[in-house]
Amino acid sequence: MYTTQMDAAKQGIITEHMHSVAREEKISPELLRQLVADGKVVIPANRHHTNLVPMGVGEKLRTKINVNLGVSKDCCNTDLELAKVQKAIELKTDAIMDLSCYGKTREFRRKLIELSPVMIGTVPMYDAVGMLDKDLKDITVDEFFSVVERHAEDGVDFMTIHCGMNKQTAERVKKNKRLTNIVSRGGSLLFAWMELNKLENPFYEYYDRLLDICEKYDVTISLGDACRPGSINDATDPAQIEELITLGELTKRAWARNVQVMIEGPGHVAINEIAANMLLEKRLCYGAPFYVLGPLVTDVAPGYDHITSAIGGAIAAANGADFLCYVTPAEHLRLPNLDDIKEGIIASRIAAHAADIAKGIPGAREWDNQMSAARADVDFPRMIELAIDPDKARAYREESKPECEDTCTMCGKMCPMKNMKKILSGEAISII
């Protein structure tokens, strides 16, 4: 018998989930088992999430993407959030994080897990504030852990817990002035709780209690980066690195208990610092899978941060990041709507796929080669079929019809694909 996917892997057992992931990723089950045993791949799969189609995150696997959604006090429409869930699944997200912080959070979370074949993540700290309906200062250690256990019971596959924000890291933040202080919502709430109560972070002080819950349900810990930079000015600073060192230490403690771990990372990072950040995480956290928010490569593009994050995400994943959290055009401005969800997912999928080509992931380049072959054949139906967003490609094609069906309105009869194919096969061409 085994308790978690990591426990099984260490025992030499290839689970059904491992077989499924290995088939999907086109790698050998034995190689996958070894990567899970070594902590370099996680398969977030709560034993209570019964309709889950398992996914692997980590080394030698396709770069995965995550969608954030959930209700807040200002936007508490659960029907709209469930519509976003359906849209995200339709657009082939690999994971969904429920960041709900107001109202009937458990009812929404259970419905989400029931509906979703993709892995589900949460940040229990958000829910503690919303569900308990108490001032932050008055929440007890036992109450924090009761919320974590409730999420695990409900079937959440991975949880973001900001365990690395301890007193030492908090002092580092205070001594090294940042432009944007702490921008992690969960991290800022824990920092405030620690300051208000003059106590240590309960998730750091009682880390073994957290591991007990995660081992019981096989919940993957996503070790949150409370000190992720919220501006390119704050990237790779002492507080961020201090916390990362602590996360590495916590990773080894989790592995000793057969609990799977991901590490969360920045944030806002200038392009020239991204590769170094990826290397630091992999070195300091012993190759654990790396989950990044973006990173956003500039701070001046509100309304277009799906683009700034896609640039950073592609570079990050090409240099070792394993999991990209999408960013929508609404980032920094408001809760995203359905259109924002789509823009964010497509941008993240493009970034992930571009990185997979660089990583040499099986099948990645073949997709591009098929598209190029369809273009060489001037086969527009096939191009649309292969597109990452077929609906948009089809709409663009249909709204501007060419004179000749086997061309487009950019080149018309001067289409190089069509003309080269004819010339090389010995045919004459006419561009008049």
N, C-alpha and C positions, 0 to 999 in steps of 0.2 A: 504494500500500500504506500501511497505518497500523499503529501499534504498540498503541495503546490507544483506548478509546472517545473520550477527550478529543482525542487526535491526529486521529482521523477527523473529529470535529466541527469542529476548527480548520481542516481542509482543505476543509470544506464537504460532507463525505460523511455521508449519513444511513444508518447501518448497519441491519442486520436487527434488532438489539436496540433501536435507537432507534424503528424503525417499530412494534415490538411494544409498547414502553412507551407510545408516543404513542397507540396504539389503546386500550390499557387505561385511560389517564388522560384520554382524550377531549380531547386538545390536538393541535395541528398538529405533524407531524414536524419542520418547519423551526423552529418555536419551541423544541421540545425540543432540537434540534441546537445552537441558539444558547445555550441554558441550559447544556448540557454543555460547550460551548466556553468559556463564561465561568466555569465552575467552580461554578455555582449549582445544578447537578443532577449527581449521580453515578449511574452504572449499574454497580454492582459485579458484575463478570462475568469471573472468571478463565477464560482460554481452555481450561483443563483441566477445568472443571466442565461436562461435556458435556450433562447433562440439565437444566440451569438454565432456568427460566422467568424472563427478566430483569425486574427491578424498578428503577424510578427512585426516587431519594430527593432531595428538595430543593424549590426554589421552584415554586409553582403546581401541585404534585402532592399526591396524597392522603398524609396523614401515615401513616408506616409504623411497625410495631412489631417488636421483636426479643425472642426468648426465649433465656435463658441456661440451659445445662445442661452435663453432663459429669461424669466420675468424679473422685473424690478418694481419698486414702488411707483415710479412714474409711468411705467409701461407694463401693466399687469394683465396682458391678454394671452391667456394660455392657448387659446385656439390658434392665434397667430404664431406662437412659438412652435406649436405642433405642426403647423403648415411649413415652417422653416425646417423642422426635422425631416419631413417628407421630401422637401426640395433638396436638402443636403444629401440624403440617401440617394435620390434620383441622380444627383450630379456626382456621385461616386466618392463622397468623402470616406475616409477610413475610420474616423472617430468623431464623436460629438461630446463636447463638454457642456454640462448643464451648470450655468453660473447663477441660477436663481437665488435671489436674496430677499424675497418678500412673498407673503401670502401662503397658499397651500403648496408649499414646495415639495412635500413628500408625495402628494397626489400627482403632481406633474412629473416628478422623477420616476415614479413607478410606471406611469403611462409611457414615458419615454423609453424605459428599459423594455417594457412589453412590446413596443413597436419596433425597436431598433435591432437589426442584425449586426450593426457595427458596434465597436467597443464604446463604452460610455465612461466619461470621467466627470468628476465633480471637485469643488473646493469646499470642504465641510465648514471652513471658517466663515464663508459667506452665509451659509445656512444657519450657523449658530446664532448669528446676529438677527437674522430674519425670523427664524423659527421660535427661538426662546423668548423673543419680545422683551429683552432686558437691556439695560444700559451695558455697554461693553465692559466697563469696570467690574460689574457685578456677576459676570459669567464665571462659573467655577471651573476648576480643572476637570472635575467629574462630568460636568455638562459638556465641555468640549469633546471629551472622549465618547460620551453617549451619542453625540451627533455623528461622529466618525463611525461608530458601530451601527447606527441606523442606516447610514449610506451603504455600508458593507452588506447588511442584511437585505437591503432592497435589490442588490445585484450590481452595484457600481464596479466597473472593471479596474479603473485606476483613479487615484485621488491625489490631487495636489496638496501637499502639506508643507508648510514653510518651517521645516525643522531646523534649518541652519541659521535662523535669525536668533542667535543666543545673545547673552549679555555682552560678550566680547565683540561680536559683530556690531551690535547696537552702538557700542562705544566708538568703534571705527567710523560708523556713519556720522556720529556727532563731532568727531575730531577732524573729519575730512569733508569740508563743505561741498555740497553738490548744487548744481543749478536746479535740479528737479527733485531733490531729496529722495524719498522712497515712493515709487509709482506703482508698485505691486499692491493691489487692493488688499489681498490677504496678508501680505507682509506688513503693510502699514497698520492694519488692525491689530496684528500681534505686537508690533512695536509699541503701539499706543497702550495695549493691555499691560504689557511689561512695565512701561513707564508709570502708568496709573497705579499699579499694584506693587511696584518695586519688587517684582518677582521674575524668575527665569521663565523663558518660553516653555510652556508645559509639554509641547511636542518634542522639545530637545531634552528637557529634564527627565521626562518619563517616556523616552523613545521606545523602550522595551514593551511598554503597554501598547503602543501603536503597532509594533511588530506582532504582538499577540493577535490583534484583530486582523491584520493583513494576512498572516499565516493561516488563520482559521478559515477565511473565505477565499483565499488566493487573490487578494487585491494587490495590484502593482502600485508601489509608492512612486509618485512623480515628485521628487524632491524639489520643492518650489524655490525659486530664486527671488527672495524678498528684496535683494539689493540689485536686481537687474536695472541697467541704466534706462532712464526715461528720456535721455537726450544723448546725442553723440558726444557731448562734452564729458558726460559722466561714465562713459564706457571704459572698461578695463582699469577701474580705479581700485584703491585699497579695499573698500568695503565689498565690492563685487568679488575680488580675488579671495579675501578673507572668508567669505561665505562659501565659495567654491571649495576651498580646502576642507572646511567643515563637512560639506556635502560628500566629499570623497571618503572621509572617515565614517560617516553614517552609512554610506553605501556598503562598506565592508561589514559593518555590523548587521545590516539587513541580509546580506548574502549568507552570513553565518547562520541565520535563521531560515534560509531558503525562501526569503521574500524577494520578489523581483523589483528592480529599481530602474527608473529613468531619472535623468537629471534635466532640470529646466534651465534655460539660458536666455541671453539677451534677445530682445530689447531693442534699443537704438544703438547702432554701431557704425562708425564710418567704414567705408569699403576696405580701406587699407588695414583695418584691425580685425576683420572677420576671421580670416584664416588662423591668426594667432589665438583668437578666442576658442575656436574649435579644437586646436591642438592642446590648449591648456585644459579644457574640460576632459578630453580623452585621457590626458596624462594624469591629472589630479584625481579623476574619478574612475581610473582603472578600466577604461574602455566601455563603461556603462552607456547605454543609448542616450543620445542628446536630443532634447526637445526644445526648439527655439521659437520665440514669438517674433516672427520676421526673419532676421532683424531689419529694422528700418534704417536705411542708409543716409537719410537726411530728415531734418525736423520741420521743414518748411512747406510740406505738401498736404495739409489737411484737405480731405476730399479725394485725394489720389494715393492714400497710403497703402492701398492694395498693390500699387505699382512699386512704391519705395520698398515695401516688404518682399515683393516677388524678386526684386533685384538682389536684396540681401539674402533671401531664402535660398536662391539658386547658388550663390557663392558659398553660403554656409553649408548646404547639403553636399556640394561638390567637394568640400573640405572636411566632411565627416559627420555633419548633423544628420540625424536619422528621422526626425519627425518635425514637421512644420505646422505651427499654429497659424491658421489663416488670419489675414487682416483685411477688413473691408474698407470701402471708401468712407464709411461712417466713423472710422476709428478717430478718437479724440473729440468727436462732435456729438454723437447720439447713438442710441440703440439701432443696430442695422435692421433694414426692412428686407423683404424677399429679394428685391433686385440687388441690394447690397450683398446679400448672402451669395447670390450667384456670382457676382463680380469677384468677390473674395475667394470663392472656391476655385474658379477657373484660373485666377492669377496664381494661386498656390499650387494648383496641379501643374501649371506650366513650369513653375520654378522647380517643383519636385522632379518632373520628367527631364528637364534640362540637366539637373544634377545627376540623375540616373544614367544619362548618356555618358557623362564624364566618369562616373563610377564603374561603368562597364556592367551594369545590371543586366542579366539575361532578358532579352526581348525588347529592351528600351530602344536601341538604335534601329531594330527591325521595323518598328512602327514608323519611324521617320523614313526609312527606305521604301516602305510601302506607299507612303504619301508621295514621295518623290517619283516613284514609278507611275502613279496615277497622274501626276502633273505632266510627266513626259508623254503619257498617252493622251493628254488633254481630256481625261475622263472625270468630268465634274461630279457625277453622281458618286463615284468612288472616293473622290477627294472629300466630299461632304460626309460620307459614311465614316471616313477615317478621322475626321476633325475632332479635336478635343471638345468642341462645342458645336455639334452638327446643326443645331437649331439656328444659331447665329450665322453660320456659314451659308446655310440654305436661304435664310432671309436676305442676306446681302446679295446672293446670286439672283434671287427672284425679283428684287426691287430695281435691278438695272440690267435688263436683258440685252444681249448683243445682237447684231445683225446675223451673225453666224453662230449657231448653237455651240460649236466646238471652240469658241474663243470667249474672251470676256471683254467688257467695255473699256478696259485699260489699253489693250493692244489691238483688239480687233483682228483684221487680216494680217497684221504685222506680228502676230503671236510667235515668239521664237520657238516655243515647244512644238507647235504644229508645223511650222516651216522647216525646222531642223529635221524633224522626223521624215518629212516628205523628201527633202533634199538628200538625206543620207540613204533613202530607199530608192533614189534615182528618179523621183517624180519632179515635175515642174511645179512652180508656185506662182500665184498671182496675188499681188497686194493692191491692185487698182480696184 
